[in-house]
Amino acid sequence: MSKNNKNIMDIEDINIGMIGFGYIASGVYSLIQNQKNYIAKKIKKNLNVKKIVEKDIKRIDFSIKGLDKVNITSNVNDILKDSSIDIVVELIGGVDPAYDFVFRALNSGKYVVTANKDLIANKGKKLFGAAEENNVDILFEASVGGAIPIIGPLKSSLASNNISKIVGILNGTTNYILTRMEKENLSFGDALRKAQQLGYAEKANPDADIEGYDAACKLAILASISFNSRTVLKDVYREGITNITHNDIKNAYAMGYRIKLLAIGSEDDGGISVRVHPALVPRSHILASIEDTYNAVYIYGNYVGEIMSYGRGAGDRPTASSIVGDIIKIARNLDRKRKGVIYGCSCFENKYIKSIDEVVNRFYILMDVVDMPGVLSKIAKVFGDNSVSIKSMVQKQTKKEKVARLIFITHDVVNKNMYKSIEEVSKLDVVSKVLSVIRVEDLQ
């Protein structure tokens, strides 16, 4: 046995208990096993997966390297009541029963690592309170952006900055669908089916992705950290991509834009705006170039200026990388006699959450109208009465007799005025149908 191997065997064990052993968890376990010696040399401690809890033990693949030496059980108390477990890794997802398990782990003085965005976005306040009371911490880098390091940097290297805005493409499924709609001239339905066939979207119920819930959870987490004020899922305005058509994508591209599902958090005048919705993004902006399943987060800080993090937002290997990174952060600093907080909760203020009605945006509007004189004046009057100013208008012919298609781009307008305008325009006898209303984000 070499001297180096002997030293690795003699160093302190950091005992880990894993709750859940599905797709992501097996990736975490394999990473720890495959990189065990490499990690030990880096941190001078040995990561030891001591116990695994899985309610359906029959589904576990026991051919995974080293798994035959791990205590596997279906009883979560075997981990929560084991005083030798230092770190609990929760990977079952959802709020219940994950919240109960994590809350109990923290109250028993154990550190927690999770990738559970729903848990942090909805129950973060109570969990961080429990961690603080017990002088431990809960780390959750993998809950946003997969392998992209964003939560740690916001809590450490960027902590001295006042963050005024965060803009992200936080859902790989919707980004893939929009990319395929553009590149392959697909309808939304066809692009969704392709995403489902490739495993990027749930076959039974893809709503968490396509209706924006996934991105909204992630935005709530990022906004809480960035603006130092608790933001939860219900605070986030949300629109999905189900109403985006190939015509919208084609029109946007012709005007110099691409359509992306954006998660946008901003702070001004002591108020926070958090919203997830499709948007026209200038093709010249770097976020417009993010394609397929990749994610990106753009941050505006008063000292760092503008920075962007980019990478794969999902998958077992990228997610496992972030989870094990959090485990290593804890292990490096672990002192069983004098436990200490790694990052802690950064929500020390209570700021006003703005309604979407108050937010100012530009808009892209697509409508079919009767092709006759006087139509534009009637539409313009409704817009003018509601303080909506038109920046540009394009008219296109349709295959329908005596029907023209109009494309408007507005100047900045308060959202509630835009809503009122669309409601009134839709009732005009010269308007056949308002087909699309999508925000325009110049990201300057």
C-alpha positions as CSV (number, residue, x, y, z in Angstrom):
1,M,0.0,0.0,0.0
2,S,1.4,3.4,-1.0
3,K,1.9,6.1,1.6
4,N,-0.7,8.3,-0.1
5,N,-3.4,5.6,0.0
6,K,-2.6,4.9,3.7
7,N,-3.0,8.6,4.4
8,I,-6.4,8.7,2.6
9,M,-7.6,5.7,4.6
10,D,-6.6,7.3,7.9
11,I,-8.3,10.6,7.5
12,E,-11.6,11.6,9.1
13,D,-14.9,10.2,7.7
14,I,-17.7,12.6,7.0
15,N,-20.8,10.4,7.3
16,I,-23.6,11.0,4.9
17,G,-27.2,9.7,4.9
18,M,-29.2,9.9,1.7
19,I,-33.0,10.1,1.6
20,G,-34.2,8.9,-1.7
21,F,-32.3,6.8,-4.3
22,G,-33.7,7.7,-7.7
23,Y,-32.0,8.9,-10.9
24,I,-30.3,12.0,-9.3
25,A,-29.4,10.3,-6.0
26,S,-27.7,7.3,-7.8
27,G,-25.7,9.9,-9.8
28,V,-24.6,11.6,-6.5
29,Y,-23.6,8.3,-5.0
30,S,-21.6,7.3,-8.1
31,L,-19.8,10.6,-8.2
32,I,-18.8,10.2,-4.5
33,Q,-17.5,6.7,-5.2
34,N,-15.7,7.4,-8.4
35,Q,-14.1,10.6,-7.1
36,K,-13.5,9.4,-3.5
37,N,-9.7,9.5,-3.5
38,Y,-9.6,12.7,-5.5
39,I,-12.0,14.5,-3.1
40,A,-10.1,13.1,-0.1
41,K,-6.8,14.6,-1.3
42,K,-8.5,17.9,-1.8
43,I,-10.3,18.3,1.5
44,K,-8.3,15.9,3.7
45,K,-11.6,14.2,4.7
46,N,-13.3,11.1,3.4
47,L,-16.9,11.3,2.2
48,N,-18.6,8.2,3.4
49,V,-22.2,7.3,2.4
50,K,-23.2,5.4,5.5
51,K,-27.0,4.9,5.0
52,I,-29.5,5.2,2.2
53,V,-33.3,5.4,2.7
54,E,-35.5,4.3,-0.2
55,K,-39.1,3.4,0.2
56,D,-39.0,1.1,-2.8
57,I,-35.8,-0.9,-2.2
58,K,-36.6,-3.3,-5.0
59,R,-35.9,-0.6,-7.6
60,I,-32.3,0.0,-6.5
61,D,-29.5,-1.2,-8.8
62,F,-27.2,-3.0,-6.5
63,S,-24.6,-3.4,-9.2
64,I,-23.5,0.2,-8.6
65,K,-19.9,0.3,-7.2
66,G,-19.7,0.0,-3.4
67,L,-23.5,-0.1,-2.8
68,D,-23.3,-3.5,-1.3
69,K,-21.4,-2.0,1.7
70,V,-24.0,0.7,2.4
71,N,-26.8,0.2,5.0
72,I,-30.0,0.5,2.9
73,T,-33.4,0.9,4.7
74,S,-36.9,2.0,4.1
75,N,-37.2,3.7,7.5
76,V,-36.1,7.4,7.5
77,N,-35.6,7.3,11.2
78,D,-32.6,5.1,10.7
79,I,-30.9,8.3,9.3
80,L,-32.6,11.0,11.3
81,K,-31.9,9.3,14.7
82,D,-28.4,8.2,13.9
83,S,-26.1,10.6,15.8
84,S,-23.1,9.5,13.6
85,I,-24.7,11.0,10.4
86,D,-23.2,14.4,9.8
87,I,-24.9,15.4,6.5
88,V,-28.4,14.4,5.2
89,V,-28.9,14.6,1.5
90,E,-32.6,14.9,0.6
91,L,-33.4,13.9,-3.0
92,I,-37.1,12.8,-2.9
93,G,-38.4,16.1,-4.2
94,G,-41.7,17.9,-3.5
95,V,-42.7,19.6,-0.3
96,D,-44.3,16.6,1.6
97,P,-42.8,14.6,3.2
98,A,-39.5,16.2,2.3
99,Y,-40.2,19.2,4.6
100,D,-40.8,17.0,7.6
101,F,-37.6,15.0,7.0
102,V,-35.4,18.1,6.4
103,F,-36.9,20.0,9.4
104,R,-36.2,17.1,11.7
105,A,-32.7,16.6,10.3
106,L,-31.8,20.3,11.0
107,N,-33.4,20.1,14.5
108,S,-31.2,17.1,15.3
109,G,-28.1,19.1,14.5
110,K,-27.4,17.6,11.0
111,Y,-26.4,19.6,8.0
112,V,-28.6,19.2,5.0
113,V,-28.0,19.3,1.2
114,T,-30.9,19.3,-1.2
115,A,-31.8,19.9,-4.9
116,N,-35.4,20.5,-4.0
117,K,-36.5,23.8,-5.5
118,D,-40.1,23.4,-4.4
119,L,-39.1,22.9,-0.8
120,I,-36.8,25.9,-0.7
121,A,-39.2,28.2,-2.6
122,N,-42.1,27.4,-0.3
123,K,-40.7,26.5,3.1
124,G,-37.3,28.2,3.1
125,K,-38.1,30.6,6.0
126,K,-38.9,27.8,8.5
127,L,-36.0,25.6,7.4
128,F,-33.4,28.4,7.6
129,G,-34.8,29.3,11.0
130,A,-34.3,25.7,12.2
131,A,-30.8,25.6,10.8
132,E,-29.9,28.8,12.6
133,E,-31.3,27.6,15.9
134,N,-29.2,24.5,15.7
135,N,-26.1,26.2,14.3
136,V,-26.0,24.2,11.1
137,D,-26.9,25.0,7.5
138,I,-29.0,23.8,4.5
139,L,-27.2,24.1,1.1
140,F,-29.2,24.0,-2.1
141,E,-26.9,24.9,-5.1
142,A,-28.5,22.3,-7.3
143,S,-32.0,23.6,-6.8
144,V,-31.4,26.3,-9.5
145,G,-29.5,25.8,-12.8
146,G,-28.2,22.3,-12.3
147,A,-24.4,22.5,-12.6
148,I,-24.4,26.3,-12.9
149,P,-22.7,27.8,-9.8
150,I,-25.1,30.7,-8.9
151,I,-26.4,30.4,-5.4
152,G,-22.9,30.0,-3.8
153,P,-21.5,33.0,-5.7
154,L,-24.5,35.2,-4.7
155,K,-24.0,34.2,-1.1
156,S,-20.2,34.7,-1.1
157,S,-18.2,36.3,-3.9
158,L,-21.0,38.6,-4.9
159,A,-22.3,39.2,-1.3
160,S,-20.9,42.8,-1.1
161,N,-22.9,43.9,-4.2
162,N,-26.3,45.4,-4.3
163,I,-28.0,43.3,-6.9
164,S,-30.6,45.3,-8.9
165,K,-31.7,42.7,-11.4
166,I,-31.4,39.0,-12.3
167,V,-32.6,37.6,-15.6
168,G,-32.5,33.9,-16.4
169,I,-33.4,31.1,-18.7
170,L,-34.0,28.7,-15.9
171,N,-35.9,25.8,-17.6
172,G,-34.2,23.6,-20.1
173,T,-37.4,22.0,-21.3
174,T,-39.1,25.2,-22.5
175,N,-35.9,26.5,-23.9
176,Y,-35.5,23.3,-25.9
177,I,-39.1,23.5,-27.2
178,L,-38.8,27.2,-28.3
179,T,-35.4,26.4,-30.0
180,R,-36.9,23.5,-31.9
181,M,-40.0,25.6,-32.9
182,E,-37.7,28.1,-34.4
183,K,-35.0,25.8,-35.9
184,E,-37.3,23.1,-37.3
185,N,-40.5,25.2,-38.0
186,L,-42.4,23.1,-35.5
187,S,-45.7,23.9,-33.8
188,F,-45.7,24.0,-30.0
189,G,-47.4,20.6,-29.8
190,D,-44.9,18.9,-32.1
191,A,-41.9,20.5,-30.3
192,L,-43.4,19.4,-26.9
193,R,-43.8,15.8,-28.2
194,K,-40.2,15.8,-29.3
195,A,-39.1,17.0,-25.9
196,Q,-41.2,14.2,-24.3
197,Q,-39.7,11.6,-26.6
198,L,-36.2,12.6,-25.5
199,G,-37.1,12.6,-21.8
200,Y,-36.8,16.4,-21.5
201,A,-40.5,16.8,-20.6
202,E,-42.8,14.7,-18.5
203,K,-45.1,12.6,-20.7
204,A,-48.0,12.4,-18.2
205,N,-48.0,16.0,-17.1
206,P,-45.4,18.5,-18.4
207,D,-47.2,21.5,-16.8
208,A,-44.4,22.2,-14.3
209,D,-42.1,23.1,-17.2
210,I,-44.4,24.5,-19.9
211,E,-46.6,26.6,-17.6
212,G,-43.6,28.2,-15.9
213,Y,-43.9,26.7,-12.4
214,D,-40.4,25.2,-12.4
215,A,-38.8,28.5,-13.4
216,A,-41.0,30.4,-10.9
217,C,-39.7,28.3,-8.0
218,K,-36.1,28.9,-9.1
219,L,-36.7,32.7,-9.4
220,A,-38.2,32.8,-5.9
221,I,-35.0,31.3,-4.6
222,L,-32.7,33.6,-6.5
223,A,-34.7,36.7,-5.7
224,S,-34.7,35.9,-2.0
225,I,-30.9,35.8,-2.0
226,S,-30.3,38.7,-4.4
227,F,-32.6,41.2,-2.8
228,N,-32.2,40.0,0.9
229,S,-36.0,39.7,1.3
230,R,-38.1,36.5,1.4
231,T,-39.8,35.7,-1.9
232,V,-42.0,32.6,-2.2
233,L,-43.6,30.9,-5.2
234,K,-46.9,32.6,-4.8
235,D,-45.2,36.0,-5.2
236,V,-44.0,35.2,-8.7
237,Y,-46.2,36.3,-11.7
238,R,-46.2,33.4,-14.1
239,E,-47.1,32.7,-17.8
240,G,-46.1,29.6,-19.7
241,I,-45.3,29.1,-23.3
242,T,-48.4,27.1,-24.4
243,N,-49.8,30.0,-26.4
244,I,-46.6,30.8,-28.3
245,T,-47.0,30.0,-32.0
246,H,-44.6,29.5,-34.9
247,N,-45.9,32.7,-36.3
248,D,-44.8,34.6,-33.2
249,I,-41.4,33.1,-33.4
250,K,-41.1,33.9,-37.1
251,N,-42.3,37.5,-36.6
252,A,-40.0,38.1,-33.7
253,Y,-37.0,36.8,-35.6
254,A,-37.8,39.1,-38.6
255,M,-37.9,42.1,-36.2
256,G,-34.5,41.2,-34.6
257,Y,-35.7,39.1,-31.6
258,R,-35.9,35.6,-30.4
259,I,-38.5,34.4,-28.0
260,K,-37.4,32.9,-24.6
261,L,-39.1,32.0,-21.4
262,L,-37.5,34.5,-19.0
263,A,-37.4,34.6,-15.2
264,I,-36.9,38.2,-14.2
265,G,-36.4,39.6,-10.7
266,S,-35.7,43.3,-10.2
267,E,-35.6,45.8,-7.3
268,D,-36.1,49.6,-7.5
269,D,-37.5,52.1,-5.0
270,G,-37.6,49.5,-2.3
271,G,-40.0,47.2,-4.2
272,I,-39.3,43.8,-5.8
273,S,-40.8,42.6,-9.1
274,V,-40.6,38.8,-9.8
275,R,-42.1,37.4,-13.0
276,V,-41.8,34.4,-15.4
277,H,-43.1,34.8,-18.9
278,P,-42.2,34.5,-22.6
279,A,-40.5,37.5,-23.9
280,L,-38.9,38.9,-27.1
281,V,-35.2,39.2,-26.5
282,P,-32.9,41.1,-28.9
283,R,-30.9,38.7,-31.0
284,S,-27.8,40.8,-30.2
285,H,-28.1,40.0,-26.5
286,I,-26.2,37.0,-25.2
287,L,-29.3,35.5,-23.6
288,A,-30.8,35.2,-27.0
289,S,-28.0,32.8,-28.0
290,I,-28.8,30.2,-25.3
291,E,-30.4,27.2,-27.0
292,D,-31.9,23.8,-26.4
293,T,-31.6,22.5,-22.8
294,Y,-29.0,25.0,-21.6
295,N,-29.7,27.5,-18.8
296,A,-28.2,30.9,-18.1
297,V,-28.4,33.5,-15.4
298,Y,-27.6,37.2,-16.0
299,I,-26.9,39.3,-12.9
300,Y,-26.6,43.1,-12.5
301,G,-24.5,44.2,-9.5
302,N,-23.5,47.7,-8.5
303,Y,-19.8,46.8,-8.3
304,V,-19.4,43.8,-10.6
305,G,-21.5,45.3,-13.4
306,E,-23.1,42.6,-15.6
307,I,-22.1,39.0,-15.4
308,M,-23.5,35.8,-16.7
309,S,-23.4,32.1,-15.6
310,Y,-24.2,29.5,-18.3
311,G,-24.3,25.7,-18.5
312,R,-26.5,22.6,-18.4
313,G,-29.5,23.1,-16.2
314,A,-30.5,19.5,-15.6
315,G,-29.4,15.9,-15.8
316,D,-27.9,13.4,-13.3
317,R,-24.3,14.3,-13.7
318,P,-24.5,18.2,-13.7
319,T,-27.0,18.1,-10.7
320,A,-24.8,15.5,-8.9
321,S,-21.8,17.9,-9.4
322,S,-23.6,20.7,-7.6
323,I,-24.9,18.5,-4.8
324,V,-21.5,17.0,-4.1
325,G,-20.0,20.5,-4.3
326,D,-22.3,21.5,-1.4
327,I,-21.4,18.3,0.5
328,I,-17.7,19.3,0.1
329,K,-18.3,22.8,1.4
330,I,-19.8,21.4,4.6
331,A,-17.2,18.7,5.0
332,R,-14.3,21.2,4.6
333,N,-15.7,23.2,7.5
334,L,-17.1,20.5,9.7
335,D,-16.2,20.5,13.3
336,R,-18.5,18.2,15.3
337,K,-17.7,19.9,18.6
338,R,-18.2,23.4,17.3
339,K,-20.7,23.3,14.4
340,G,-21.0,26.5,12.3
341,V,-23.1,28.0,9.6
342,I,-21.6,28.0,6.1
343,Y,-23.8,30.6,4.4
344,G,-26.9,31.0,6.5
345,C,-30.1,32.9,5.5
346,S,-29.6,36.2,3.7
347,C,-33.2,37.5,4.0
348,F,-32.8,40.2,6.6
349,E,-35.3,42.6,5.1
350,N,-39.0,42.6,4.3
351,K,-39.5,44.4,1.0
352,Y,-42.7,45.1,-0.9
353,I,-43.6,42.7,-3.7
354,K,-45.0,44.5,-6.7
355,S,-48.0,43.3,-8.6
356,I,-47.6,42.6,-12.3
357,D,-50.1,45.4,-12.9
358,E,-47.5,47.9,-11.7
359,V,-44.7,46.7,-13.9
360,V,-43.7,48.6,-17.0
361,N,-43.0,46.7,-20.2
362,R,-42.9,47.0,-24.0
363,F,-45.3,44.6,-25.8
364,Y,-45.6,42.7,-29.1
365,I,-49.2,42.4,-30.2
366,L,-50.5,40.3,-33.1
367,M,-54.1,40.7,-34.3
368,D,-56.3,39.9,-37.3
369,V,-58.5,42.8,-38.4
370,V,-61.0,43.6,-41.1
371,D,-59.1,44.9,-44.1
372,M,-60.9,48.2,-44.6
373,P,-60.2,52.0,-44.2
374,G,-60.6,53.4,-40.6
375,V,-59.4,50.3,-38.8
376,L,-56.2,51.7,-37.5
377,S,-57.8,54.9,-36.2
378,K,-60.2,52.9,-34.1
379,I,-57.5,50.8,-32.6
380,A,-55.2,53.8,-32.1
381,K,-58.0,55.6,-30.2
382,V,-58.3,52.7,-27.7
383,F,-54.6,52.5,-27.3
384,G,-54.3,56.3,-26.8
385,D,-57.2,56.4,-24.3
386,N,-55.3,53.9,-22.2
387,S,-51.8,55.6,-22.5
388,V,-50.4,53.0,-24.8
389,S,-48.0,54.4,-27.3
390,I,-47.1,52.5,-30.5
391,K,-43.5,52.3,-31.5
392,S,-44.0,50.4,-34.8
393,M,-46.7,48.7,-36.8
394,V,-46.4,46.1,-39.7
395,Q,-49.3,45.0,-41.8
396,K,-49.4,41.5,-43.4
397,Q,-51.9,39.9,-45.7
398,T,-53.6,36.6,-44.7
399,K,-55.2,33.8,-46.7
400,K,-58.5,34.9,-45.3
401,E,-60.5,37.2,-47.6
402,K,-60.7,40.8,-46.3
403,V,-58.6,40.0,-43.2
404,A,-55.3,41.8,-42.5
405,R,-52.8,40.8,-39.9
406,L,-51.3,43.6,-37.8
407,I,-48.1,43.5,-35.7
408,F,-47.6,46.2,-33.1
409,I,-44.6,46.9,-30.9
410,T,-45.4,49.4,-28.1
411,H,-43.3,51.8,-26.2
412,D,-43.1,51.3,-22.4
413,V,-46.5,50.9,-20.9
414,V,-47.8,50.0,-17.4
415,N,-49.1,46.4,-17.6
416,K,-52.6,47.2,-16.2
417,N,-53.0,49.8,-19.1
418,M,-52.0,47.2,-21.6
419,Y,-54.5,44.6,-20.2
420,K,-57.3,47.2,-20.4
421,S,-56.4,48.1,-23.9
422,I,-56.4,44.5,-25.1
423,E,-59.7,43.9,-23.5
424,E,-61.3,46.9,-25.2
425,V,-59.6,46.3,-28.6
426,S,-60.9,42.8,-28.6
427,K,-64.5,44.1,-28.5
428,L,-64.1,46.4,-31.6
429,D,-66.2,45.3,-34.5
430,V,-63.1,45.8,-36.8
431,V,-61.0,43.3,-34.8
432,S,-61.4,39.7,-35.7
433,K,-59.1,38.3,-33.0
434,V,-56.1,39.4,-30.8
435,L,-53.8,36.4,-31.4
436,S,-50.8,37.2,-29.2
437,V,-49.6,39.6,-26.6
438,I,-46.0,39.0,-25.5
439,R,-43.7,41.2,-23.6
440,V,-40.5,42.7,-25.1
441,E,-37.4,42.8,-22.9
442,D,-34.5,44.9,-24.2
443,L,-32.3,43.9,-21.2
444,Q,-30.3,47.1,-21.2
